[in-house]
Amino acid sequence: MATNPPSGDGHRNGAVKGRSQVLNPKTGLYTKRNTENGQFMDVKTTGGKFKGVRKEK
């Protein structure tokens, strides 16, 4: 299997596990959620989506 060099440069390879994001219809911003207990973690203040975090339906 191929790797993405250089290793250790601080970027993420692949998706973030155990997290999901959902769009808040009132504010229009995405909110990150922990899938283990459903707790809301963070809100994306600059607009757009979180990178590498799956969306909920």
N, C-alpha and C positions, 0 to 999 in steps of 0.2 A: 504494500500500500504506500502511496506517495505521501510525503509530508509537505508542509508549506514553510520553506525556509525564509528568513532566518528564525530559528526557534528562540524563545525568550525575549521577543521584542515587544511584548505587551498587548498584542492583538489576539482576538478570540478566533478559534477555528471551530466552526459549527454553531449549532443553536444553543441557547441558554436552556438548561433543564430545570424543571420544577417551577417555571414561571409562565404566565400568560398575560395578555393585555386585552383590555376592553375599552371601547370608545365611550366616554361620558357624553350623553346627548345634550346636557345643559351647557357644558363649557366647551364642548368640541375638542377636548384634549384626551389623549390616551392615558390610562391608568394601569400600572403594572400590578399583578396579583400573584400571590404565592399559591401554588396549586395544592400544597399539603393541607393548609387550614383555611384557605380562601381569604386570607387577610390582604387588604390593600397595602401596597408597599410604597409606591412612588407615582408622581404625576409628571408627565412630560410637559414642561412649561414652554418650550420653544416651538411646539407644534410638531406635527408629523408623528411617526410611529417609532417605538423602540426598536433598535437593530437586533435581530436574532431572536426576538421573543415572539412566540406564536400567538395568534389572535383567537379569541373565544368567539363562538357564534351566538 
